[in-house]
Amino acid sequence: QVRLVESGGGLVQPGGSLRLSCEASGFTFSMYAMSWYRQAPGKERELVARINSSGGSTSYADSVKGRFTISRDNPKKTVYLQMNSLKPEDTAVYYCKAGFGSWGQGTQVTVSS
């Protein structure tokens, strides 16, 4: 069956970096766009970044442009989110989503001093 497993979250100080990973199984990973979303307490889930199936095209929410980078390794069936210059407002549960609609379980990112 389809599985998306996020990892790499944790507690980091403002200005720090984290790299999230999402390992996929159960479908032909290289055929689908992948996205990262996040949901902060009391807020709606929002799109953070998207990458097309080949990795040649990416897009970002304005709030993370220039700080976050989405990438993918199709042979490893993994999508990444490199997060730099983290801010307290980046605190949220981060989810990966496959282009056909399946979600991972999420990984918590907390930015705090």
C-alpha positions as CSV (number, residue, x, y, z in Angstrom):
1,Q,0.0,0.0,0.0
2,V,1.0,3.7,-0.3
3,R,3.2,4.9,2.5
4,L,4.8,8.3,3.0
5,V,7.1,8.5,6.1
6,E,8.4,11.9,7.2
7,S,11.5,12.3,9.3
8,G,14.0,15.0,10.4
9,G,11.9,17.2,12.5
10,G,12.9,18.5,15.9
11,L,13.7,21.5,18.1
12,V,16.0,24.2,16.6
13,Q,16.9,27.7,17.6
14,P,15.9,30.7,15.4
15,G,18.3,31.0,12.5
16,G,19.1,27.3,12.5
17,S,18.5,24.7,9.9
18,L,16.8,21.4,9.5
19,R,16.4,18.9,6.7
20,L,13.2,17.0,6.4
21,S,12.9,13.7,4.5
22,C,9.8,11.9,3.2
23,E,10.4,8.3,2.0
24,A,7.7,6.9,-0.3
25,S,6.7,3.4,-1.1
26,G,3.8,1.6,-2.7
27,F,3.6,3.7,-5.9
28,T,5.7,4.7,-8.8
29,F,7.4,7.7,-7.1
30,S,9.0,9.1,-10.2
31,M,5.7,9.7,-11.9
32,Y,4.2,12.1,-9.4
33,A,4.8,15.6,-8.2
34,M,5.4,15.9,-4.5
35,S,4.6,18.7,-2.0
36,W,5.4,19.7,1.5
37,Y,2.6,21.3,3.6
38,R,2.6,22.5,7.2
39,Q,0.0,23.1,9.9
40,A,0.6,25.4,12.9
41,P,-1.6,25.1,16.0
42,G,-5.0,26.8,15.4
43,K,-4.2,27.4,11.7
44,E,-5.2,25.8,8.4
45,R,-2.8,23.5,6.6
46,E,-0.8,25.4,4.0
47,L,1.3,24.5,1.0
48,V,5.0,25.2,1.6
49,A,6.7,23.8,-1.5
50,R,6.1,21.7,-4.5
51,I,8.3,19.8,-6.9
52,N,7.4,18.2,-10.2
53,S,8.0,14.5,-11.0
54,S,11.4,15.0,-12.6
55,G,12.6,17.6,-10.1
56,G,13.1,20.2,-12.7
57,S,10.4,22.6,-11.5
58,T,9.8,23.9,-8.0
59,S,7.5,26.4,-6.4
60,Y,7.4,27.9,-2.9
61,A,5.1,29.9,-0.6
62,D,6.1,33.5,-0.3
63,S,6.8,33.0,3.4
64,V,9.6,30.5,2.7
65,K,11.1,31.7,-0.6
66,G,14.9,32.0,-0.3
67,R,15.0,30.0,2.9
68,F,13.6,26.6,2.0
69,T,14.6,24.3,-0.8
70,I,12.6,21.3,-2.0
71,S,14.4,18.5,-3.8
72,R,13.9,14.8,-4.7
73,D,15.9,11.7,-5.3
74,N,13.8,9.5,-7.5
75,P,15.9,6.3,-7.3
76,K,15.7,6.6,-3.5
77,K,12.0,7.5,-3.6
78,T,12.6,10.4,-1.3
79,V,11.6,14.0,-1.3
80,Y,13.5,16.5,0.9
81,L,12.9,20.0,2.4
82,Q,16.0,21.9,3.4
83,M,15.0,24.6,5.8
84,N,17.5,27.4,6.6
85,S,17.2,30.6,8.6
86,L,14.3,29.2,10.5
87,K,12.0,31.5,12.3
88,P,9.6,30.9,15.3
89,E,6.7,31.3,12.8
90,D,7.9,28.2,11.0
91,T,6.9,26.1,13.9
92,A,4.4,23.5,12.7
93,V,3.8,19.9,11.8
94,Y,5.2,19.3,8.4
95,Y,3.5,16.8,6.0
96,C,4.5,15.5,2.6
97,K,1.8,14.8,0.1
98,A,1.9,12.8,-3.1
99,G,0.5,14.3,-6.3
100,F,-2.5,11.9,-6.2
101,G,-3.5,12.9,-2.7
102,S,-1.9,10.6,-0.1
103,W,-0.4,12.2,3.0
104,G,2.3,11.2,5.4
105,Q,1.8,11.3,9.2
106,G,3.8,14.5,9.7
107,T,6.9,15.5,11.6
108,Q,7.0,18.3,14.2
109,V,9.3,21.3,13.7
110,T,9.7,23.7,16.6
111,V,11.7,26.8,16.3
112,S,12.4,28.3,19.7
113,S,15.2,29.7,21.8
